[in-house]
Amino acid sequence: MKPQTESQIQKDCVKWFREKYPTIEPLFFAVPNGGARNAWTAKIMKDEGVRKGVADLILLLPRSGYAFLCIEMKKPGGEQSESQIIFQRLVEKVKGKYVVCHSMEEFVKAIREYIG
Protein backbone atom coordinates (compact mmCIF):
# COMPACT_ATOMS: atom_id res chain seq x y z
CA MET A 1 0.00 0.00 0.00
CA LYS A 2 1.30 3.45 -0.96
CA PRO A 3 1.96 5.76 2.02
CA GLN A 4 -0.38 8.72 2.39
CA THR A 5 0.83 12.16 1.38
CA GLU A 6 0.82 15.05 3.82
CA SER A 7 -2.11 16.53 1.91
CA GLN A 8 -4.15 13.31 2.18
CA ILE A 9 -3.49 13.06 5.91
CA GLN A 10 -4.46 16.70 6.43
CA LYS A 11 -7.70 16.30 4.45
CA ASP A 12 -8.68 13.29 6.57
CA CYS A 13 -7.88 15.20 9.77
CA VAL A 14 -9.92 18.24 8.74
CA LYS A 15 -12.87 16.03 7.77
CA TRP A 16 -12.72 14.25 11.15
CA PHE A 17 -12.54 17.56 13.05
CA ARG A 18 -15.49 19.05 11.16
CA GLU A 19 -17.62 16.00 11.93
CA LYS A 20 -16.53 15.68 15.57
CA TYR A 21 -16.61 19.37 16.58
CA PRO A 22 -19.20 21.19 14.42
CA THR A 23 -19.83 23.96 16.96
CA ILE A 24 -16.19 25.11 17.02
CA GLU A 25 -15.35 24.12 13.45
CA PRO A 26 -15.46 27.77 12.25
CA LEU A 27 -12.49 28.46 14.57
CA PHE A 28 -10.42 25.72 12.87
CA PHE A 29 -8.81 26.48 9.53
CA ALA A 30 -5.93 25.79 7.17
CA VAL A 31 -3.28 28.32 6.20
CA PRO A 32 -2.46 28.35 2.45
CA ASN A 33 1.29 28.64 2.93
CA GLY A 34 2.51 25.49 1.19
CA GLY A 35 2.31 23.84 -2.18
CA ALA A 36 3.74 24.52 -5.60
CA ARG A 37 2.91 27.86 -7.21
CA ASN A 38 4.16 29.90 -10.09
CA ALA A 39 6.24 32.98 -9.24
CA TRP A 40 3.39 35.44 -9.94
CA THR A 41 0.93 33.67 -7.63
CA ALA A 42 3.59 33.30 -4.94
CA LYS A 43 4.32 37.04 -5.09
CA ILE A 44 0.64 37.94 -4.83
CA MET A 45 0.17 35.63 -1.85
CA LYS A 46 3.29 36.99 -0.12
CA ASP A 47 2.07 40.55 -0.68
CA GLU A 48 -1.29 39.54 0.80
CA GLY A 49 0.43 38.33 3.97
CA VAL A 50 1.18 34.63 3.48
CA ARG A 51 4.25 33.79 5.57
CA LYS A 52 6.78 31.02 5.20
CA GLY A 53 6.83 28.55 8.08
CA VAL A 54 3.32 29.15 9.44
CA ALA A 55 1.63 25.98 10.71
CA ASP A 56 -0.77 24.15 8.40
CA LEU A 57 -3.78 24.22 10.73
CA ILE A 58 -4.86 26.68 13.42
CA LEU A 59 -7.54 26.36 16.10
CA LEU A 60 -8.49 29.70 17.69
CA LEU A 61 -9.75 28.22 20.95
CA PRO A 62 -8.10 29.03 24.29
CA ARG A 63 -7.57 25.96 26.49
CA SER A 64 -5.54 25.05 29.59
CA GLY A 65 -3.50 28.25 29.62
CA TYR A 66 -2.88 28.25 25.87
CA ALA A 67 -4.26 31.02 23.65
CA PHE A 68 -4.63 28.85 20.53
CA LEU A 69 -3.38 25.65 18.88
CA CYS A 70 -1.15 25.38 15.80
CA ILE A 71 -0.73 22.03 14.05
CA GLU A 72 2.01 21.31 11.54
CA MET A 73 1.13 18.29 9.42
CA LYS A 74 3.90 16.05 8.10
CA LYS A 75 3.91 12.79 6.22
CA PRO A 76 5.39 9.88 8.19
CA GLY A 77 9.08 10.57 8.65
CA GLY A 78 8.72 14.21 7.59
CA GLU A 79 10.58 16.92 9.49
CA GLN A 80 10.02 20.62 10.08
CA SER A 81 11.87 23.18 8.01
CA GLU A 82 13.96 25.85 9.72
CA SER A 83 11.23 28.45 9.11
CA GLN A 84 8.66 26.13 10.73
CA ILE A 85 10.88 25.68 13.79
CA ILE A 86 11.26 29.47 14.09
CA PHE A 87 7.47 29.87 13.83
CA GLN A 88 6.98 27.17 16.50
CA ARG A 89 9.24 29.08 18.90
CA LEU A 90 7.29 32.29 18.30
CA VAL A 91 3.96 30.53 18.88
CA GLU A 92 5.21 29.05 22.15
CA LYS A 93 6.60 32.42 23.25
CA VAL A 94 3.13 33.99 22.97
CA LYS A 95 1.48 31.12 24.90
CA GLY A 96 0.21 29.17 21.93
CA LYS A 97 0.44 25.39 21.76
CA TYR A 98 2.24 23.91 18.75
CA VAL A 99 2.23 20.26 17.74
CA VAL A 100 3.58 18.29 14.79
CA CYS A 101 1.41 15.41 13.58
CA HIS A 102 2.55 12.67 11.19
CA SER A 103 -0.73 10.74 11.06
CA MET A 104 -4.45 10.90 11.67
CA GLU A 105 -3.89 9.08 14.97
CA GLU A 106 -1.42 11.71 16.19
CA PHE A 107 -3.81 14.47 15.11
CA VAL A 108 -6.80 12.96 16.93
CA LYS A 109 -4.72 12.49 20.08
CA ALA A 110 -3.43 16.09 19.94
CA ILE A 111 -6.93 17.52 19.44
CA ARG A 112 -8.47 15.43 22.22
CA GLU A 113 -5.69 16.36 24.63
CA TYR A 114 -6.01 20.05 23.76
CA ILE A 115 -9.80 20.33 23.80
CA GLY A 116 -10.27 17.95 26.72
N, C-alpha and C positions, 0 to 999 in steps of 0.2 A: 504494500500500500504506500502511495506517495505521501510524504509528510505535508502537513498543511502549511500554507504560506502565512505570513504575519497578517495579511489582509483577511484571509479566510477565518483565522482565529478571532480577529477583532470583530468581524461581522457576526460571528456566532455569539460572542460575548455581549455585543450591543443588543442583539435580538433577545437574549436571555434576560438582560437587565430590563428592557422595555416591558417584557411579559411579567417579570417578577415584581417590579416596582413602578407601576403605572402612575402613581400619584406624585412621585419625585422625578420621573423620567424627563420632564422638561429641563431639569437642572443638570442633566447628564448629556454631554455632547463630545463630538470628535473635533479635533483641531486639524485643518487641512494643511499640515506643514511638511508632509512627505510626498513621495511619489515622483515619477518622471514628468517633467514639463519642458516645454520649449523655453528659450531664453526670454521671449516677450512676456509670456504668461508668468514666469517666475519673477520678472521685474515688477509687473503689475501687482502680484500678490505681496511681494516684499514692500512695495510702496503703500499697500493697504494695511500693512502691519503684521503680516505673517513673519514669524521668527524661527530661526533655525534652533533645533534642540528642544522645543516645547513638547511636552508629553502628548501622546496620542489621544487620550481621553481625560476629561475633567468632570468631576462631580462637585457642584457648588452647594455643598451641604455640610455645615459645621457638625463635628462629632468628636467627643472625647478629647477636647482641648485642641483639636485641629480645625483650621478655618475652611479647608476644602481638601479634596483628594485628587491627585494626578496619577494617572496610570500610563506607563510606557509599555506598549505591547511589543513583544519580540517573538520570532519563531523559535522553536526549540534550539538551544545552543547559541542564539543571537546575543550580542552584547551591545551595551550603550555606546554611543559615540561620545567624543569629548564634549561636544556642545550639549548633549543630553545630560551628562554628568554635571556640568556647570549649572544647567537649569534645575536639576534635582537639588543641588546645594542651595540655590536661591529659594526654591519652594520651601525647603526645610527651615531656612532662616526666617521666613515669614510665617511660620507655624502651619504650613501645609503638610499633608502626608503625601509621600511619593512612593509608589511601588512599581516594580517591573514584573510583568507577567509573561510567561512563555507558553501558556496553555489556558484553555477554558477552565480547567480545574483550579489553577492558580488564581485566575480572575475571580471565580465564584468565591473562593476562600477569602481573598482580599476584600471583596465587597461585603461579605457577611461579617467579617471581623470589623470592618469600618462602620457599617450601619448598625450592627448589633442585633 
